[in-house]
Each structure stands twice: as structure tokens, then as C-alpha cells.
Amino acid sequence: MEVADSILDLIGNTPLVRMRRVLAGVPCDVLAKLEMLNPGGSVKDRPAVAMIDAAERDGLLAPGGTIIEPTSGNTGVGLAMVAARRDYRCIFVMTDKVSEEKVQLLRAYGAEVVICPVAVAPDDPDSYYSTAERLVAETPGAYRPNQYFNQVNPLAHERSTGPELWRQTGGRITHFVAGAGTGGTLAGVGRYLKAQNPAVQVIGADPEGSIFSGGSGRPYLVEGIGEDFWPETYDRSVVDRVIPVSDRDSFEMARAVSRREGLLIGGSGGTVVCAAREVARECGSGDVVVLLLPDAGRGYLSKVFNDAWMASHGFLIGERPCVGDVLDARAGAVPPLVYVHPGDPVRLAVTRMRDYGVSQLPVAKGDLPLTAAEVVGSVDELQLMALAFDGDLLGRPVGEVMNRPLERIGIGEPVTLAVAKLERSPALLVLDGGCPRAVVSRTDVLGFLSAGYPGEPVPPGEDGSTQPGNDAAPSGPSGPSERSERPVASRPAPGVRRDGSDRR
Ligand SMILES: Cc1ncc(COP(=O)(O)O)c(C=O)c1O
């Protein structure tokens, strides 16, 4: 009989498949390693079982023991699967930012999940890190795999993923492309392949902003890869090159691979395919580029594969006219986003509002171009006026007096949605490719709707001409009576709920 003893024996030996369609036209072979076919659904099953095997061998984890790790990602699933099969108690510490789906997934394996507030400092006793440390100290028989420090993590790849790739390509692999979270995959596979053939190129695919590709560690939206610190498990000596890829390119590629190759991959898989395309274009006909697809798109159905989520972050253009049309129609060139830092004095916010003729400003950490997660609040002139009775207001930092951040809208979302949102917010922060691009106010939208937008037929009499039948002013669906029906701020547009929530 061909049968495995346990699900854990089925980890690894994942297949390679040619990327024929999405990467058509490149001069070399491009092969994808399908790590989503591991039993826990990701590449992380490999280090998870290896770290537990090593802990058992070294006497760090004994029967009846408890595995504790602060993780919400794929490593958690791998560890939960091992814990279930070997009767360990398993506790994951996560922040309250994590989606309910991820919590449910780990609980489905019988794991316990402890949720900590995200909005506290790392040294706060309730923080994610402090809680994990306290639980390890308090729980008898506790073992923390510590994937960012544990050298068994890269070793798992050196002993399994690397040799598989060498064997599966008959030693012909010339380039290996993968993302890095802990860096375990790149380090382990890189060491093995370079030991076989030092000419093999090891290439990291990295979200723009992450430090591996030279960023400052600024936030981005792709999940599972990139960091704002150098993990112990990341081995710079085997990485020949790291290619930064934007969130937009990663998500578009993940969707394209899913639709054109029939291979449902996650956002970070999209990052890897984009980087591999860049590498492959520079290759010769004898080269064999292998890229590693770490997990499947099922874990991202509510984000990357959800058109409403993609549009709300400015990754998709929907129904026209859209918010981008309002920005394009704004008089003069759209200035770069005007904002203040939380540490700036209120005086600066007031000057900036006056200089730019705006009534509200976003408050954000970081420099332009900002990322959405850097926006921490907003100030508006009404609020500052009310506070102005407090004598030394002007010298106080903006962060002490700011409001909640402005409501957000995607650049490709319909103007009708902007109208609905502007009922409860004086202005909206416009996201383009996941990043704040501009602020759009009630005045901007009113101006746009009342002026008629480019492409809209100008109704008779409204272009300054009183000639009926003027060629430039056809009547029709956008004639005068229709125009007066156009939704304005006092009334939600058809199909937009009064609470402004997305219609799709
Ligand atoms: C979702 C996800 N998790 C984990 C990893 C693997 O990262 P590492 O081995 O560097 O921890 C990747 C790499 O592409 C990933 O995309």
C-alpha cells in the first residue's frame, strides 16, 4: 500500500510547474515550486516540524509540553498541525489587528489564541512580545520555537527544499527566487544550492519599504514577507540580490497568475513572480529560474481577491466617474499631499492650512510618498478654532490635539461613494496603490459635479451658449433635468448606503 504514517510525513517533496503563460516570452525556463501543496498549506510546514523535532531531540520539549509562539501566519498553522498530531498544547499570541479568519484557522487545529492590543508599546506588559514572554515563563514545559532566531529554521530548507530543487532540476537550476520573512528559505536553500554550484544566483523578492531591499522598514500591504529588522535567520552572505516590488505589482501579479495559470497564489507569491520576471528577462536560453510560491490565495480572499478591498485601497478603477477624475479636474496641478507630522507644532498646521487654502490636514509619521499605515490622525480648522481659547495651543504638538484620521477612499472608487462618505467627513484621504495620494474635499467634489466632468456631454445652455441643438452640447441622458438629479452631499447616491459603506 502507498500510504503515509502521519500527515507530517507528507511535508515537502512539492512539485515544480512551468510558468508558461504569465511569463511567456522570457528567454529561459521559469519553474514554480508549489509550496502551498504542503499539508498545512505553506512553505512554513517545513521549519515548523523541523523545529519541533529538534526541540524534542534536545530535550527542550517533552510529552505534555506546550508550544508558545507569537505568530499569526503560516508558521502558526505548521506548528498547530504538529502539535495536534503529537498531542502538545499550543498557544499563539497575536495582536487584535489580526483577522478573525486567521484566529479561527488556528483554533480549528485545537490551538489556543491569546489576543493582545496592538496599540501599546512593546515594553507594555500587555504587548504581544511581553505576553508571549510571560506565558513562556509561567507555563510549565513551555517551548518557544522562536523562528526568527532558531537556526533549525534555515536548516530545514538546507536539508529538504534545497536538495529537492537540485534533484528536480537535474542540477540545472541557475537562479533561485523567493521572498524573505525570517529569511530561512533563502538562507537554507541558498546554502545548499551554492554548495552544489557556487554560480547559482540566490535572489530575494521583497516588498518596497522592507529593509532587505534597502527600505527603512516602512509599512506595506503584502503579508508574510519583508521586515523592519534583520532577523538572525537571514544570511546576507548567500543572497546575491534583492529586488523590491510594489504592493500594486504584487497584487496584480497574484491575480494574473491565479486567473491565467489556474494557480491560486497569495500576494507574496505575486511579489516573487514579479521579481522572477525581472530576473528571467536578463537570462539566457540555457538558464533555469526557479521561484518559490510560499502559500495559496485562499488565505487572502477577503483582500487581494476581493474587488471592493482592492478598490478601497486604490488598486482598481471601478465605475466612472471616479475619485481620480475629481483629482484630475481640480484646477492646476495636484500638489503633493499636504500634511503635518504628529510632532510638529499646531502653529505649523495652521500656517500650512492657510498657505494651501485647505481646511483640514492629515497627520502622518514619515516622509513623502507616505504609506497608509503612517497616517495617524487629522486636524481641521474648526477643531483648532475651538481649541484656540487654550492660550498655548499653538506651541503644542499636533499629536496631542489631533482627531481621528480622515476617512479613506480609493482613487478608482466612484464619485457617488465619495459623496456618501463626505456626508459624515468633511474630506477624504485618497489612496492610490495603497498609499495616500491627496485629500479630496466637499468643495472639490461639488466643483467637479457642478462643472461637468471631461467626457460628460455638456447640456444645452450650460456651456455659455443658448443655441439649442449646438453640436457641442448634445442633450440626452445628461441633459439638464438629469443634472439636477445628480446626487450632492445632502443625499446618498443611488446604490450607496446611507452609512457610506461600500456597495459592492
Ligand atoms: C506568506 C509567507 N510566509 C513565509 C514566507 C517564507 O519566509 P521565510 O522562510 O523567510 O520565513 C514567505 C516567503 O515568501 C511568505 O510569502
The ligand as a MOL file (V3000), in Angstrom:
LIG
                    3D

  0  0  0     0  0            999 V3000
M  V30 BEGIN CTAB
M  V30 COUNTS 16 16 0 0 0
M  V30 BEGIN ATOM
M  V30 1 C 3.3950 34.2780 3.3400 0
M  V30 2 C 4.8280 33.8810 3.5180 0
M  V30 3 N 5.2190 33.3080 4.6420 0
M  V30 4 C 6.5070 32.9020 4.7930 0
M  V30 5 C 7.4540 33.0580 3.8170 0
M  V30 6 C 8.8420 32.4960 3.9730 0
M  V30 7 O 9.6730 33.2700 4.5500 0
M  V30 8 P 10.9020 32.8520 5.4330 0
M  V30 9 O 11.3660 31.4710 5.1410 0
M  V30 10 O 11.8790 33.8730 5.0510 0
M  V30 11 O 10.4320 32.9990 6.8570 0
M  V30 12 C 7.0970 33.6650 2.6860 0
M  V30 13 C 8.1010 33.8320 1.6410 0
M  V30 14 O 7.8380 34.1060 0.5070 0
M  V30 15 C 5.7650 34.0930 2.5410 0
M  V30 16 O 5.3650 34.7250 1.4480 0
M  V30 END ATOM
M  V30 BEGIN BOND
M  V30 1 1 1 2
M  V30 2 1 2 3
M  V30 3 2 2 15
M  V30 4 2 3 4
M  V30 5 1 4 5
M  V30 6 1 5 6
M  V30 7 2 5 12
M  V30 8 1 6 7
M  V30 9 1 7 8
M  V30 10 2 8 9
M  V30 11 1 8 10
M  V30 12 1 8 11
M  V30 13 1 12 13
M  V30 14 1 12 15
M  V30 15 2 13 14
M  V30 16 1 15 16
M  V30 END BOND
M  V30 END CTAB
M  END
